[in-house]
Amino acid sequence: MDPSKQCLICVPLTAKTVKKMLFQLELAKESGADVAELRVDLISGFDAAADLPVLLKDKPLPVIVTPRAKWEGGEYKGSEESRQDILRMAYDLGADYIDVELKVAGGFIQELRSRGKDSTTKIIVSNHNWDFTPSDEEIHATIEQMWATGGDIVKYVTTAQDITDVAQVFHFLSESKGPTIGLAMGPAGMISRLLAPKFGGYLTFGALCKGQESAPGQPTVQDLIEVYRVKSMDRDTMVYGVIGKPVYHSKGPVLHNKGFEELNLNKVYVPLLVDDFNKFMNVFNRPDFHGFSVTIPYKEDALKLCDRVENAAKIIGAVNTVVRETTGEYQGYNTDCEGALSAIEKGLRHSGLANNDETPLKGKLFVVIGAGGAGKALAYGAKERHARVVVANRNYERAKALAESVGGKAIELDQLSDFRPETGMILANSTSIGMEPEVTRSPIHKDALSAYALVFDAVYTPKQTQLLKDAAEMGAVTVSGEEMFYGQAFAQFRYFTDLPAPESAMRDVISKPAAAKKGKLRAPVSAQCSIGTYSRGRMISTRLGFDKLLQRGLYPNSAQFGMLMDKSQVQLVNLAFRC
Ligand code: NAP
C-alpha cells in the first residue's frame, strides 16, 4: 500500500493538566499511534502562551491542536477570541495540524492565509452532528461548504442512531475529493472507526486505553492495531462480522481476526451492533461484506432472510452463519450443532469412552436440558449421530415438540434428578442456568450425575460451571461450552474462507492473550524507570522510554511520576511491562 495513502491512527489526549498530557503523548507514541490530538480545551486553566510551547517542543508524534468550542461539543471556557488565538499560536509554532470548526473556518482560514506567513501546519475543518446522521444530500452540501473554506482536510462527524447510518459515512469517504476524516459516533457507529482505512479515511481515532475515549464508541489504539490490523487494511479488505444485540462482549473479532492474520488473508471481522436485522442485511448487501456470524436475537431472522439454507439449519430452526454469494444471495448454515457435537465426540474419544473408528454417540442415551436454539442444535446433532434423545425443559410443551421432531422422548425438568434408566448416559445442558452471575446454580442435582459418563455444558461463562464441577466430582468426563464456542467458530471460519481454521493460534489468542501479543508492543525501551508506590500500594516498573520526560525535568522523581498517572494509564503501563 502507498504509505502516503495509509489511514493514520490518531489518539485523542484528554488529560486535565499539561504534565499529564505530555505523559499521554509519550504513551500515545509507544502505543503505535501516528498522530495525537491535543484536546487543550480539556486542560483546566490552559494558558496558551505558556503551555503550547511546552506541548509542542520535542513532541514524539505529529499533533493536532484542538481547542474544541462548547458550541461544537467541546469544553473550552474562554472567549471565542481567545480560543481562536490558541489556533493562531499553534499555527505559528508549527503544530502539525490545527482543528477549526466549520462555523468559524471561512473567515479564520482566510485571515491566517492572508498574513502571508509560511507554515507547514495543515488545517482540518471539522463539523460534528451530536444527534443523528443527515441525508446524503445534506452531508454532500456541508462537505462542499467545508472545502470552500480553504482548509486542507475535511472532518465530518455524525452520530449513528442505527448501524445503517454508517453506510452514508462510507459513501462520502469513498467519494471524497481530498483528504477526509469521516466517522459516526455512538455504539452503532463503531464500524465507521474500524473500517475507515478501507473506505479511504484520512485518519481514525483510537483511545489510549479503555476509559480514555474522547467520543462515544471509540475503540482503543491497541484494538485498532492488534485486533483489526487497520495499518494493513485497504480498499480490497473483505469484511466479516458478528451480528447481534448486544455484541461488544463477543470474542468473535479477536478469534477470527487472529485466524485471518495467521493465514495472511486480507480480511477483517468486526462487531455489528444491529437493531433491525433485515435492514442491515439489505443496506450492507455488497460484495465486500462477505460473511456474518449471527447471534442472539437474530438466528431465526437469519433463517427467514437467507435465500438458501442448509438442511440442518432448517430443521434446527436457526441460522448462525450467513455467507453472501457472488450473486448477492445469502446462504445460511448452523455451526452450533457441529460445534457442540464435535466437542462432545472429542471428549468421548479423548477419555477412552469411544474408539476412534466408531460413531461415538451411536446407541447412547443423550439427555438434552433445554429446548431453545442450542437445545435444538444438540438434539438434532445427537439424532443425526444415532443417539437416543431425551429432552427435559422448563416449558414441557417445547420439550415435547423438540423430542417429537427428533424421534425422542420428553420429560419434565423436575423429573431429571430421578431420571436414571441406565448408566453411561450423556448429558448436555443448553439452558442458561449456571451462567454468570448465577454461577452456583446447576440444572440437575449432583447425585443424579453418577448415571452419566459425560456431561457437556453449553454455558461458557464461567468456563467451569457448577454443573461441570459437580459432574467431575461424580466421576463423569466433562466438556466445557468453550469447546462448542471454538468448534462453531472454526466451522464458520471454513465457510468464510474455504480454508481450515488455524485452530491453535486462534485458541491461544483467547486463552493466552498476553503470550499471543508478546513482542508486539513497539516500545523502543531506552530507559528503565521504576515508578513508586501507586494504585493500592503496588510497585510498578516500566521499561517505556520515559527518559525524555525525565530529561525535561517533568518528572523529577519516581513518586511524582506515579502520582501523575490515572488508573487507566497504570493499566497501560502494566500492559507494556507484561509485553
Ligand atoms: P434460548 O433459545 O433462549 O433458550 C433458552 C433455554 O433455556 C430454553 O429452553 C429455556 O427454557 C431455558 N431456560 C432459560 N432460563 C431458564 C431457567 N431459569 N430455568 C430453566 N430453564 C431455563 O437460548 P439459546 O440460544 O439456546 O442459549 C442457551 C444457552 O446456551 C445460553 O447460556 C448460551 O450462552 C449457550 N450457548 C452457548 C454456545 C456456545 O458456543 N458455547 C452457543 C449457543 C448458545 P424455556 O423453554 O422454558 O423458556
Boltz pocket constraint, residues with backbone or C-beta under 6 A from the ligand:
constraints:
  - pocket:
      binder: B
      contacts: [[A, 296], [A, 336], [A, 339], [A, 369], [A, 370], [A, 371], [A, 372], [A, 373], [A, 374], [A, 375], [A, 393], [A, 394], [A, 395], [A, 398], [A, 429], [A, 430], [A, 431], [A, 432], [A, 433], [A, 435], [A, 457], [A, 458], [A, 459], [A, 460], [A, 481], [A, 482], [A, 484], [A, 485], [A, 486], [A, 488]]
      max_distance: 6.0
